[in-house]
Amino acid sequence: MLIIGHRGAAGLAPENTLAGFARAVELGVDGVELDVHLAESEVVVIHDERVDRTTNGVGLVRELTFAELRRLDAGDGQRVPTLNEVLDLVPEHMLVNIELKGVGTAEPVAAIVGDLASGAQRGGLPALLVSSFDHRELRRFHEIQPSVPCAPLADRWCPCLESTARALDAWSVNLSRRVTTKAHVDAVRSWGRRCLVFTVNDPVKARALRGLGVTGVFTDYPDRLVDEPASRFSSSASSRCSS
């Protein structure tokens, strides 16, 4: 399976920070996942719509200026990074899964990744994957950048996922572990899509998911999963996308 660092390596370093992404890269993940909001006109990497939980600040991200946001401590002296900073840090051979979290993020993210669109597939494994629970926002992104792979997110099973996945020409459908069953994985694969599962921190559960046929998992603790002997893709590009 693909091992994707969730919010960088959220269990090992401050989430969605450059230190966290660097830690995930050091551990040899296949990719990293991040969340984006807008602060003024800047696309910034932070999960919540408020800064309270992950920084020493208070308030809504969208109500702060970019300068105010950058003054906040996001943990261990880290700052809230921009999407461009993370893209510069992560090696080109690794997947970057950008989750559209904030309202109105589709267009500015599309503008940022536009220059990377031509490199969006490397041996079948995307360099970029754009996902969201907000399927309308995701459709807007797909309209602007149809060459960049998309993935609808779902924390509950709904038959409408099939039509959503087809409309987006989705590379994968990203499911919550709580609703991932063999029947659901089989359904996603029957649509011609891959299944990625979040968030998986237990190696035993990761192995079980691999047995169900999932293509990859998001984890807060990449150190627990990257050395699993039966849970990794071959190092060759062709076999990495065999699922």
C-alpha positions as CSV (number, residue, x, y, z in Angstrom):
1,M,0.0,0.0,0.0
2,L,0.9,3.6,-0.3
3,I,1.8,5.2,3.0
4,I,0.8,8.8,3.2
5,G,1.7,11.1,6.1
6,H,-1.4,12.7,7.5
7,R,-1.0,16.4,7.9
8,G,2.7,15.7,7.5
9,A,3.4,13.4,10.4
10,A,0.8,14.7,12.8
11,G,1.6,12.2,15.6
12,L,5.3,13.0,15.6
13,A,5.6,16.7,14.9
14,P,3.3,19.8,14.8
15,E,0.6,19.0,12.2
16,N,0.7,20.8,8.9
17,T,4.1,22.4,9.5
18,L,7.3,22.3,7.5
19,A,8.9,20.3,10.3
20,G,6.1,17.8,10.2
21,F,6.4,17.4,6.4
22,A,10.1,17.1,6.6
23,R,9.8,14.4,9.2
24,A,7.4,12.4,7.0
25,V,9.8,12.8,4.1
26,E,12.7,11.5,6.2
27,L,10.7,8.5,7.1
28,G,10.3,7.5,3.5
29,V,6.6,8.0,3.0
30,D,5.0,7.7,-0.5
31,G,3.3,11.0,0.0
32,V,1.9,13.6,2.4
33,E,-1.5,15.1,3.0
34,L,-2.3,18.7,3.9
35,D,-5.2,21.0,4.4
36,V,-5.7,24.5,3.0
37,H,-7.5,27.7,3.8
38,L,-7.3,31.2,2.6
39,A,-5.7,34.0,4.7
40,E,-6.3,37.2,2.6
41,S,-5.2,36.0,-0.9
42,E,-2.6,33.5,0.4
43,V,-3.3,29.7,0.4
44,V,-2.1,28.6,3.8
45,V,-1.7,25.1,5.2
46,I,-3.9,24.6,8.3
47,H,-6.6,22.1,9.2
48,D,-9.2,24.0,11.2
49,E,-11.2,27.1,10.2
50,R,-10.0,28.6,13.5
51,V,-6.4,28.9,14.7
52,D,-7.2,28.1,18.3
53,R,-6.4,24.4,18.4
54,T,-3.1,24.3,16.4
55,T,-1.5,27.7,17.2
56,N,-1.1,30.1,20.1
57,G,-3.6,32.4,18.5
58,V,-7.4,32.8,18.6
59,G,-9.9,33.4,15.8
60,L,-10.9,32.5,12.3
61,V,-8.2,32.0,9.7
62,R,-10.3,34.0,7.1
63,E,-10.5,36.9,9.5
64,L,-6.7,37.2,10.1
65,T,-4.3,39.0,7.8
66,F,-1.6,36.8,6.4
67,A,1.0,38.8,8.5
68,E,-1.0,38.1,11.6
69,L,-1.3,34.4,10.8
70,R,2.5,34.2,10.2
71,R,3.2,35.6,13.6
72,L,1.5,32.7,15.4
73,D,3.3,29.7,16.8
74,A,2.0,26.5,15.2
75,G,4.0,24.4,17.7
76,D,7.7,24.1,18.5
77,G,8.3,27.5,17.0
78,Q,6.9,26.5,13.6
79,R,4.8,28.9,11.5
80,V,1.7,28.2,9.5
81,P,3.2,27.5,6.0
82,T,1.9,28.4,2.6
83,L,1.0,25.8,0.1
84,N,4.0,26.9,-2.1
85,E,6.4,26.4,0.8
86,V,5.2,22.8,1.3
87,L,5.3,22.0,-2.5
88,D,8.9,23.3,-2.5
89,L,9.9,21.1,0.4
90,V,8.4,17.8,-0.7
91,P,10.5,15.9,-3.2
92,E,9.0,15.6,-6.7
93,H,8.7,11.8,-6.6
94,M,6.3,12.0,-3.6
95,L,2.5,12.5,-3.8
96,V,1.1,15.7,-2.3
97,N,-2.6,15.3,-1.4
98,I,-4.1,18.8,-1.0
99,E,-7.4,18.9,0.8
100,L,-9.6,21.9,0.0
101,K,-10.8,22.8,3.5
102,G,-11.7,26.5,3.3
103,V,-14.4,28.1,1.3
104,G,-13.2,29.4,-2.0
105,T,-9.9,27.5,-2.1
106,A,-10.5,25.8,-5.5
107,E,-9.5,28.7,-7.7
108,P,-6.4,29.8,-5.9
109,V,-5.2,26.2,-5.5
110,A,-5.8,25.6,-9.2
111,A,-3.7,28.7,-10.0
112,I,-0.8,27.5,-7.8
113,V,-0.7,23.9,-9.2
114,G,-1.4,24.9,-12.8
115,D,2.3,24.9,-13.6
116,L,2.7,21.4,-12.1
117,A,-0.3,19.9,-14.0
118,S,1.9,18.5,-16.7
119,G,3.8,16.5,-14.2
120,A,0.7,15.2,-12.4
121,Q,1.3,11.6,-13.3
122,R,4.6,9.8,-12.7
123,G,4.5,6.2,-13.6
124,G,0.8,6.1,-12.6
125,L,1.3,7.7,-9.2
126,P,0.1,11.3,-9.1
127,A,2.5,14.0,-8.0
128,L,-0.6,15.9,-6.9
129,L,-4.0,14.7,-5.7
130,V,-6.7,17.3,-4.7
131,S,-9.5,16.1,-2.4
132,S,-12.3,17.5,-0.3
133,F,-15.4,16.7,1.7
134,D,-17.0,19.7,-0.1
135,H,-17.7,18.0,-3.5
136,R,-18.9,21.3,-5.0
137,E,-15.6,22.9,-4.3
138,L,-13.9,19.9,-5.7
139,R,-15.9,20.0,-8.9
140,R,-15.0,23.7,-9.3
141,F,-11.3,22.8,-9.0
142,H,-11.8,20.0,-11.6
143,E,-13.5,22.4,-14.0
144,I,-10.4,24.6,-13.8
145,Q,-7.7,22.0,-13.7
146,P,-9.1,18.8,-15.2
147,S,-5.6,17.3,-15.7
148,V,-4.9,17.2,-11.9
149,P,-6.3,14.1,-10.2
150,C,-9.1,14.5,-7.7
151,A,-10.5,12.4,-4.9
152,P,-13.9,12.9,-3.1
153,L,-13.6,12.4,0.6
154,A,-16.3,10.6,2.5
155,D,-16.8,9.8,6.2
156,R,-20.0,7.9,5.5
157,W,-21.1,5.6,2.7
158,C,-23.5,7.0,0.1
159,P,-24.5,5.5,-3.2
160,C,-24.0,9.0,-4.7
161,L,-20.3,8.6,-4.4
162,E,-20.2,6.6,-7.6
163,S,-21.7,9.5,-9.7
164,T,-19.4,12.0,-7.9
165,A,-16.3,9.9,-8.6
166,R,-17.3,9.5,-12.3
167,A,-18.1,13.2,-12.7
168,L,-14.7,14.1,-11.3
169,D,-12.9,11.4,-13.2
170,A,-11.5,10.7,-9.7
171,W,-8.2,9.0,-9.3
172,S,-9.4,7.6,-5.9
173,V,-12.2,7.7,-3.4
174,N,-10.9,8.5,0.0
175,L,-12.9,6.8,2.8
176,S,-12.9,7.0,6.6
177,R,-11.6,3.8,8.2
178,R,-14.9,3.6,10.1
179,V,-16.9,3.0,6.9
180,T,-14.3,1.0,5.0
181,T,-15.6,-2.6,4.4
182,K,-14.7,-5.1,1.8
183,A,-18.0,-4.4,0.1
184,H,-17.3,-0.7,-0.1
185,V,-13.7,-1.2,-1.3
186,D,-15.0,-3.7,-3.9
187,A,-17.6,-1.2,-5.0
188,V,-15.0,1.6,-5.4
189,R,-12.7,-0.7,-7.4
190,S,-15.6,-1.8,-9.6
191,W,-16.0,1.9,-10.6
192,G,-12.4,1.8,-11.8
193,R,-11.2,3.9,-8.9
194,R,-8.6,3.4,-6.2
195,C,-9.5,3.5,-2.5
196,L,-7.4,5.4,0.0
197,V,-8.3,5.2,3.7
198,F,-7.9,7.7,6.6
199,T,-6.7,7.7,9.4
200,V,-4.8,4.5,10.1
201,N,-2.2,4.4,12.9
202,D,-2.2,0.7,13.9
203,P,-0.1,-1.6,11.8
204,V,-2.5,-4.5,12.4
205,K,-5.4,-2.5,11.0
206,A,-3.2,-1.3,8.1
207,R,-2.4,-5.0,7.1
208,A,-6.1,-5.8,7.3
209,L,-7.0,-2.9,5.0
210,R,-4.3,-4.1,2.6
211,G,-6.1,-7.4,2.6
212,L,-9.3,-5.7,1.6
213,G,-7.6,-4.3,-1.5
214,V,-7.1,-0.6,-0.5
215,T,-4.5,1.3,-2.4
216,G,-3.1,3.4,0.4
217,V,-3.6,4.7,3.9
218,F,-3.1,8.1,5.6
219,T,-1.3,7.9,8.9
220,D,-0.3,10.2,11.8
221,Y,2.6,7.9,12.6
222,P,4.5,7.0,9.4
223,D,7.2,5.4,11.5
224,R,4.8,2.6,12.5
225,L,3.9,1.7,9.0
226,V,6.7,2.5,6.6
227,D,8.7,-0.6,7.7
228,E,5.8,-3.0,7.5
229,P,7.2,-5.7,5.2
230,A,3.9,-6.6,3.6
231,S,2.4,-3.2,3.4
232,R,4.6,-1.4,0.9
233,F,4.6,-1.1,-2.9
234,S,7.6,-2.2,-4.8
235,S,10.1,0.6,-5.3
236,S,9.5,0.5,-9.1
237,A,7.1,3.1,-10.5
238,S,5.2,0.4,-12.5
239,S,4.4,-1.7,-9.5
240,R,3.6,1.2,-7.2
241,C,0.3,1.8,-9.0
242,S,-0.6,-1.9,-9.5
243,S,-3.7,-1.4,-7.3
